[in-house]
Amino acid sequence: MIEMIYSIADEKVLERAIDRYREKGIILPTFAQMKNPELVPEKVREKLKNIGLWDLHPLNLFRITWKNEPKETGGQFGGVNYFELPKEITGVDARIKLLVGKWFPTGSHKVGAAYGCLAPRIITGRFDPEYHKAVWPSTGNYCRGGAFDSYLMGVTAVAILPEEMSKERFDWLRDIGAEVIATPGCESNVKEIYDKCWDIRRNRPDCVILNQFDEFGNSVWHYHITGLAIEEVFHSYENKNERFTAFISNTGSAGTIAAGDYLRNKFPHLKVVASEALQCPTLSRNGFGGHRIEGIGDKHVPWIHNIKNTDVVTAIDDEDCMRLLRLFNEKEGHAYLRTLHIPEEIISQLHLIGISGIANLLGAIKAAKYYEMDSNDVIVTVATDSADMYLSRIDEQNKDKGAYNSIQAVKDFEGCLISQSFDNMRELNYQDQKTLHNLKYFTWVEQQAKEVADLNQLWYDHDLWGKIFAQVDKWEELINEFNDRTGLLKSL
């Protein structure tokens, strides 16, 4: 049976964690506070005025929210960070809105997914921060988020990621004091990461592996926090004719796409579109290969992906993403966009979209064209991180292809945005969904020792996913009890 984290596993381990957190001054935020930061205690908010967004301070756990004030230091809270791209850029009438992940600590929402995996273990006595190390297998941002959360939560971190990921990721991880393990390959070499995890399981009993691809805490966090944030973005406009038509998410670990499960309950006719790399079309063609869309490891179907709630799969050419990364961030690219009378306010925000965010944007454009959407249709997607994470990739492109110029800007704008078509899209019927779900067998049962009964439960138990997402109610209760026992909130 799929395990639910509802009860205390070891009271002695829990007591040690409480003592450690009391000593280090660590207070755990609730999910309610991450949804609505107005619930954060006033004394915490006051202290945050003197703390930088990326500072290694335990109170930055309260900044695990989409609603941080967009500033590097001393920010408070406001509405959801997002912006809308106009038709002049997208080439479609549908309104495309992107949530901005840059204003999370570490510059990516993955700190939230990591918190959703580690915190439930801490508050139930399943993780001893005095003994255990938290292992974060990832293709990029998740291990960064896990390392950051670990530091703030008094835990030693071990980060595992492919050796071909960007230099910025490795430098930051080492600077924060994480143990870094580089595995062979690139973005799509997830199996090599899993192989390393098995080695750690066999030889390092002090390590607890928090695998974003099979940790339901990842999807639970996005269901409740990202899902509500997207709903609020849609309702931020008072237009009774608007329709919330589609939510686009790279498949990746299948955490972010769980927001679609939440949104489906609110908007039953919503299309949930999974985006993946054309160079590794696992869901659309049972394909394989390497690609450059950092942040969406594939060649398998994540255990936590509720395939029944995915309507469409679209494959994005990573070359389009790399070309648009340059267009959106090079001076010559901005100069060309100004000739098209695109507002400076929009141009100045394009750096907020990282490579996987560009893939999500292209998925949104494809969906708008495929479903012939008009100006009353709203599409929401996510810019997981910003171009700040990929400056070395831009440098590599310049060395490989030469300095960026206005001619290339025209080619990239027309070829990668305006001429984007709805090719490489696959609508899923029930049997298609079941086929993709069954692909989990080869990774999770044959390689990762999951039970066939659990695989079947994920498909046939119609109440299971609701129970998985409802775990947060118990977690809220346990977080509050944990904080009460440390006594830190009372002593602020």
Secondary structure as UniProt FT lines:
FT   HELIX           11..24
FT   HELIX           31..35
FT   HELIX           37..39
FT   HELIX           42..48
FT   TURN            49..50
FT   TURN            53..54
FT   HELIX           58..63
FT   TURN            66..67
FT   STRAND          82..85
FT   HELIX           87..90
FT   STRAND          95..100
FT   TURN            102..103
FT   HELIX           105..107
FT   HELIX           110..123
FT   TURN            124..125
FT   TURN            129..131
FT   STRAND          133..137
FT   HELIX           141..152
FT   TURN            153..154
FT   STRAND          156..162
FT   TURN            163..164
FT   HELIX           167..175
FT   TURN            176..177
FT   STRAND          179..183
FT   TURN            187..188
FT   HELIX           190..203
FT   TURN            205..206
FT   STRAND          207..209
FT   TURN            212..214
FT   HELIX           216..221
FT   HELIX           222..226
FT   HELIX           227..234
FT   TURN            235..236
FT   TURN            240..241
FT   STRAND          243..250
FT   TURN            252..253
FT   HELIX           256..258
FT   HELIX           259..266
FT   TURN            268..269
FT   STRAND          271..277
FT   TURN            278..279
FT   HELIX           282..285
FT   TURN            294..295
FT   TURN            303..304
FT   HELIX           307..309
FT   STRAND          312..316
FT   HELIX           318..329
FT   HELIX           331..339
FT   TURN            340..341
FT   HELIX           344..347
FT   TURN            348..349
FT   HELIX           350..352
FT   HELIX           355..370
FT   TURN            371..372
FT   TURN            375..376
FT   STRAND          377..383
FT   HELIX           387..390
FT   HELIX           391..401
FT   HELIX           406..412
FT   HELIX           413..418
FT   STRAND          425..427
FT   HELIX           430..438
FT   HELIX           441..445
FT   TURN            446..448
FT   HELIX           452..460
FT   TURN            462..463
FT   HELIX           464..486
FT   HELIX           488..491
//
